[in-house]
């Protein structure tokens, strides 16, 4: 599960909220923005994306 990656990390309380589906606070957003653990923040974002959309990616192509 996603929480195992964050054992001992300052992002653990945020990861617990994400895993529980709880809305993040403004302070949580600031902590994510200021976190030096870019890979951890990306792992959380990817976990939420996969939970919502499966293993499907979407993108847009605009004409010029």
N, C-alpha and C positions, 0 to 999 in steps of 0.2 A: 504494500500500500504506500501511498505518497508520504505518509507521516514518518516512515522509517528513514527516509532520506534526510529528514530535518532533526533527528535526535541530536541534542546538544547545540542546536543552531538558534540564534536569536529570532529566526523566522518561524520557529515551531508554533507559537501561539497563533500566528496568521495562517499557517498551514492547517492547523486544527479547525479554524473557522472555515477555511476553504473546503476542507473535507466534509464538514458538517453542513455545508450549504448556507452558512450564516453570512449575512451582509457584512462587508468590511467597513470599518469606520474611516474617517478622514485621516486619523493618526496612523491607521494601518497602511493607507496609501502612501503617506509620507515615509513610513518605515521601509516600504517596498522600493520607493524611489531612491532613498538614500542608502539602500543596502549594497554592500560591495559584492554580495553573492548573486551575480547576474545570472549564473546558471540555475541557481535555486529559484529565482523569480521566474525565469523562463519555464522551469519544470512545473511550477504552480500554474502558470498560464496555459501550458500545454495540457496539463491534467484536466483543467476546466474545459478546454476546447474539445478534448476527446470525450469527456463525459457528456457534453452537449451534442456533438456532431459525429462521434465515432472517429474513424481514421480517415475522414474525408477532409480535404482542404479546398478552399474556395479562393478565387482571385478574380479580378476584373481586368479587362483589357479595354482601353479607350482608344478610339481612332483619332488620328490627328489630321 
